[in-house]
Amino acid sequence: MEIQGIYATLATARMDRAEKFYTELFAREPDDRPMDGLIQWRGIAGANIQIFQDRDNAGSGRLTVVVPRMDDARRSLEETGVKLTGESEGDYGRIAQFADPDGNRITLAEPPSSPFKT
């Protein structure tokens, strides 16, 4: 099987609200609208993201966004009104979380400066 691309998909109860939120998060408008009730962004740091209208499943999704500097990402999000949880640190760096308007959980992950502990 040859794979040409992969899309992560999140459900929303209100497309207008989700489109506004993700347009701000990704700092650009959706790339296209392949069908009614579906918008998508291509090439977000090498990933493709779809948001689709599905009231019954809205809020049950998860998305991880890897950032180079947690402090910068936190400051940028808080300037737009997004509130992040406190940070946790583990074997693979720091994480903090926030939710989109439907309750889908988004995790910010900052990798450690060195992936190997000494």
C-alpha positions as CSV (number, residue, x, y, z in Angstrom):
1,M,0.0,0.0,0.0
2,E,1.4,3.4,-1.0
3,I,0.3,6.2,1.4
4,Q,0.1,9.7,0.0
5,G,-1.0,11.6,3.1
6,I,-2.6,11.3,6.5
7,Y,-5.1,13.7,8.2
8,A,-5.8,14.1,11.9
9,T,-9.5,14.8,12.3
10,L,-11.4,16.6,15.1
11,A,-15.2,16.8,15.4
12,T,-17.0,20.0,16.2
13,A,-20.6,20.9,17.1
14,R,-20.3,24.4,15.6
15,M,-18.2,24.8,12.5
16,D,-18.1,28.6,12.6
17,R,-16.7,28.6,16.1
18,A,-14.2,25.9,15.4
19,E,-13.0,27.6,12.2
20,K,-12.4,30.8,14.0
21,F,-10.5,29.0,16.8
22,Y,-8.2,26.9,14.5
23,T,-7.7,29.8,12.1
24,E,-6.2,31.7,15.0
25,L,-4.3,28.7,16.3
26,F,-2.7,27.9,12.9
27,A,-2.4,31.6,12.0
28,R,-4.0,31.1,8.6
29,E,-7.4,30.3,7.0
30,P,-8.3,26.7,6.0
31,D,-6.7,25.5,2.8
32,D,-10.0,24.1,1.5
33,R,-13.5,22.8,2.1
34,P,-13.6,19.5,0.3
35,M,-17.3,19.0,1.2
36,D,-20.1,20.4,3.2
37,G,-19.3,20.3,7.0
38,L,-15.5,19.7,6.5
39,I,-12.6,22.2,6.5
40,Q,-8.9,21.3,6.3
41,W,-5.4,22.7,6.7
42,R,-2.6,21.1,4.9
43,G,1.1,21.2,5.8
44,I,0.9,22.5,9.4
45,A,4.4,21.6,10.4
46,G,4.2,18.6,8.0
47,A,0.7,17.5,9.3
48,N,-2.7,17.8,7.8
49,I,-5.7,18.7,10.0
50,Q,-9.4,18.3,9.3
51,I,-12.3,19.7,11.3
52,F,-15.7,18.2,10.6
53,Q,-19.2,18.8,11.7
54,D,-20.3,16.0,14.1
55,R,-22.2,17.1,17.1
56,D,-22.3,13.6,18.6
57,N,-18.5,13.2,18.7
58,A,-17.5,16.8,19.3
59,G,-15.1,17.2,22.2
60,S,-13.7,13.7,22.3
61,G,-10.6,14.3,20.1
62,R,-7.0,14.8,21.0
63,L,-4.2,16.6,19.2
64,T,-0.6,17.1,20.2
65,V,1.3,20.1,18.9
66,V,5.1,20.1,19.3
67,V,6.6,23.5,19.9
68,P,10.2,24.6,20.2
69,R,9.7,26.8,23.3
70,M,6.8,26.3,25.7
71,D,7.2,29.8,27.2
72,D,6.8,31.5,23.8
73,A,3.8,29.2,22.8
74,R,2.1,29.8,26.2
75,R,2.5,33.6,25.9
76,S,1.2,33.6,22.3
77,L,-1.9,31.5,23.2
78,E,-2.6,33.5,26.3
79,E,-2.6,36.7,24.2
80,T,-5.5,35.3,22.2
81,G,-7.4,34.3,25.3
82,V,-6.5,30.6,25.5
83,K,-5.8,29.4,29.0
84,L,-3.4,26.5,29.4
85,T,-3.1,24.1,32.3
86,G,0.0,24.0,34.5
87,E,3.0,22.3,33.0
88,S,4.2,18.8,33.5
89,E,7.7,17.6,32.8
90,G,8.6,14.0,31.9
91,D,11.3,12.0,30.1
92,Y,10.4,13.7,26.8
93,G,10.2,17.3,27.8
94,R,7.4,19.7,29.0
95,I,3.7,19.6,28.3
96,A,0.7,21.8,28.9
97,Q,-2.9,21.4,27.7
98,F,-5.8,23.5,26.6
99,A,-9.2,22.8,25.0
100,D,-10.8,24.0,21.8
101,P,-14.4,25.4,22.0
102,D,-15.9,21.9,21.8
103,G,-13.6,20.4,24.5
104,N,-11.2,18.6,22.2
105,R,-7.9,18.4,24.2
106,I,-4.8,19.9,22.7
107,T,-1.5,19.1,24.2
108,L,1.5,21.4,23.7
109,A,4.8,19.4,23.9
110,E,8.3,20.9,24.1
111,P,10.9,18.3,23.6
112,P,14.0,18.4,25.8
113,S,17.1,20.1,24.4
114,S,18.8,16.7,24.3
115,P,16.6,13.6,23.7
116,F,19.1,11.5,25.8
117,K,19.5,11.7,29.6
118,T,23.0,11.5,30.9
